[in-house]
Amino acid sequence: MAALHQTTASLQAKLLPTARISRTTPVNLSFSATFPSRGLRLVQHRSHGGARMSATAAGSYAAALAEVAASNNTLDATSSDVEKIESVFADQRVFDFFANPTISVEKKQAVVDEMASSSSLQPHSANFLKILVDAKRIDILKEIVTEFELVYNKITNTELAVVSSVVQLEQQHLAQIAKQVQKLSGAKNVRIKTQIDPSLVAGFTVRFGNSGSKLIDLSVKKQLEEIAAQLDLGNIQLAV
């Protein structure tokens, strides 16, 4: 996590208007060159269909990246890269920089090189980012991350569990949650993603299954809601 914070700080410095970003020689961004022997063909969906077309394009990109990772036995490492990329682009300034059409592709690729070096991304992960920059598809990066997780989980028989809590839970507690989710889902592996949600008051929730369809709610918020539902004062008449 400290490395990611350093990466974001470094990128922020480079994204300042006064910053000078060195130009680098653009890499060959065709899929046939970047992902040799795969023969991948991605269809760009950008003009009609709105959200549905974006989802289709995101799925295509995610499947291409997963296929390359599987072919060179780096699925786990690539999944880690995707998480790092997601964390860096969670900074709105980073996202806005790459989404800005007035900034040249070369400058954006130079920042990708910096990101790849700071975050220790694998070469094919960095090249994948450059492909998105060249194709002007950074706008669907969040959807690509989501689709990649789905593909990864299917390939590796992994159940994704999102744990929400008011404060970060200890690793031993997360391990216990993972074991319980594994028992309930029957999955071979369980991946835990954590997020902070102050509205829970205390306790935690665990969401897993298809599109998070299953929920374990052990939050104080849920308990308070149940108590409030039981305290139906509608039939009580107050003496005057």
Secondary structure, 3 states (H helix, E strand, C coil): CHHHHHHHHHHHHHHCCCCCCCCCCCCCCCHHHHCCCCCCCCCCCCCCCHHHHHHHHHHHHHHHHHHHHHHCCCHHHHHHHHHHHHHHHCCHHHHHHHHCCCCCHHHHHHHHHHHHHHHCCCHHHHHHHHHHHHCCCHHHHHHHHHHHHHHHHHHHCEEEEEEEECCCCCHHHHHHHHHHHHHHHCCCEEEEEEEECHHHCCEEEEEECHHHCEEEEEEHHHHHHHHHHHCCCCCCCCCC
